[in-house]
Structure formats: C-alpha cells, structure tokens
Amino acid sequence: MITENYDVIVIGGGAIGLATAYHLGQRQARTLVLEQYTFVNQLGSSAGVSRQFRIPYPDEYMVQMALDAQPYWDELQKNTDVQLLDKVGTLWFGDPEVHSTEGNIAEAEKALEALGVPYTTLTSKEIEEQYHFKDLPDNYTGLFQPDGASINFKATIETLLSLCQKEETVELREDSPVLKIKQKGGLFELTTPNGIYIAKKLAIIPGPYINSVINLLDFKIEATYWNMSSAYFKKTDPTIQYPTWFVFQNATGDNGNQFYGFPSVDWDHPEYIRVAPDFVIKPLEEPSDRTLIPNPQELAYTSEWVQSHMTGLSTEPEYTSTCLIALSTIPNKELLIDFAPPYVPNHKNIVVYATGWAAKFTPFLGKIMSDLALDGHTDFDITPFRLGYKYFLAL
C-alpha cells in the first residue's frame, strides 16, 4: 500500500513526537506519526509516570526555555480535566562547589537573577527544617524556586494522543518501525512492515532509538544510552511531603551520588515518594540492551541516601521502574535539535530531535519541531541546541 502526499511524517510517537503532530495538525498539515511499538509504551524515554518541571538551570538560555514552555503547558492543560503539573516547587541543594550534568547551584542562581525569576536561598539547617531532610553537611546550600512541579507524564502523553486522534489531518500508526528511507526527487519514501508512505518532510523524534532511524539516511550521532533506575519508598509518616528536588554531591567510586526526587501524588503510588539516582554505573552500548529491571547497585545507593538523609520514609523501595534515554557525549548532556547534515540529500526538509532530557519542554518542543518542519525556522532561539555540525557523523 502506498499513501501519497503527507506534508510531514513524524518518526516516533512518544511525548514530543505526539506534541509535534498536534501542532502540525493545528496548522492543517497532513501528518503521519509512525511509532515502532504501541502508543504510551514503557520502552523508551517516555517510560514511567512522573517527571520534573523546573526553571533553575545554570544557563540563561535554558532558564528562558523553561519560561517559554510554561504557556504551552497552560494551553495543554485546557484540553484535559486531569491535572498535568502538580506545583510543589523545586529545591536544589548540596555542595555548592559541585558541577554536575544538572549544573551548579551558584550558576543557577545567577541565571535566575539575570531573568528576574524569584527564588530563595537556604542554609543546610534551613533545608533540614523546611523540607524534611536530615544530617546534611554544614557546607551545603540550597535554592528553592516555587514554580517547580511534578509532571503527570503519562496523562500528558495520553492528552496529546487524544488531541492527535481528534485532528482531521493527523494519522497515527503504531507497530510501524521505519525499515527504509528512500529519496525520490524532493520526496521521502518510508517503508514499514505495514506499508510504504511518502512525505515532503520528516520530523525524526524516536527518543533513544535515534540512530536506528538516522542510520537509514547515512549519518549517526555519538550517543550514550542510560537505562535510568527509579524507586518508590513508602511513607512512614503519612503527612510528610517533599518538593521536587535534586542534590549536588561529588561521586564516590561508582556511586555517582547525585539523586533527585518527587512529591507523593494521587496519580502515582500516592502513599509513596519517588527517589532516583541521576547517574548510571554502566551506560548501555545499544538501546536494545535495555531492561525493565533497575541496576541493583544503583538502587542500593539510593536506599542508602534515603536512610541517611530523608525522614518519614521506609528505607527499602517497594516499587521500581526504569527509563531509557539517549544522551549526547556533550559534557552537560545538551539537547540537540537540528536539521540533517548538508551531505544528506534534501537535508533542509529533515528536522531531528536527537538527545537530551526534555520531558519538561514537551508541548513547547512540539511547537518548535512543527515550526522547523513546516517553515524551516522558528521564532524561538534554538542556536544553543543546533549542534548537528559537531555531533552528526557520516556513516
């Protein structure tokens, strides 16, 4: 079966792929979404239920991106009765000298100040008194930013899927991995197990499976794959609540010693607090190596942190989950949003979201990717993310 004349084919039906398709549909673009598994699956970087929305970043352009994303979340919220963001604030704390993949506390304070974003600073003792942590080193400092939230990510994806289903110009196909991409004149011909589809433009957003798609166009990205662990600790004090938080600490041996956490929420094991390591002991070579079973040593380090520094919780997790993500080899694991490299024919009609942690930008990135696909540009400054010249490599 050959279906002609799609304006855009979106490869990848996770959160950002669906957000892109929704924005394309809003502009009446004839759009096809190809998802290799089923929609709302647990096999990529959309896995799990919750994510953090936060504004603190060490770079002004990232703070600005979080601010720009807020109205898109507000707009998405109008389309569902389910609360998508549970606003509890963001707490960053730890050793002020530590620089991690998340950044550095002092640099984040400067970036927030530069853009007029309110926050409060905290001493080690104030963090313990106000936010239920304990036995923190005296030199630890913190910042609290009140706009942080826990994202109901599953509901976000379900909302976007529902919106796409209502768009007259959007078609959704699951169980449709792309096996071949052929250039035919100014068009792309995509082969899947279920048919052959033709489009003028491609938006490639397959999460950790990025190389399996762009290899078909004879280029690749140098990426590392993290199968990230996550654990749920039962409350021993039913009244206890935490904000979203991240702790900055130096690694000790194979313990990356960076952890982050979430509040309890009614849509994700309500009597539990989720805490996760923000490191992996051993990255995967390929996404196909992923497992739904977390690394036991990563969980052990997380339990040790909870036992030593958190209150009102049991010390062993009762539920666990994993999430797979492709990260660039850029030191701070930057997002990468760009067109295909110039040596790929028709490259200006291929837009790629390749790597990075981006759940918090989901509806906004959908707008950016749809703009790039249809117009070849966007009104938002994505210069810091246009890193294809450096990280896309010819096969």
Disulfide bonds with the S-S distance in Angstrom:
none
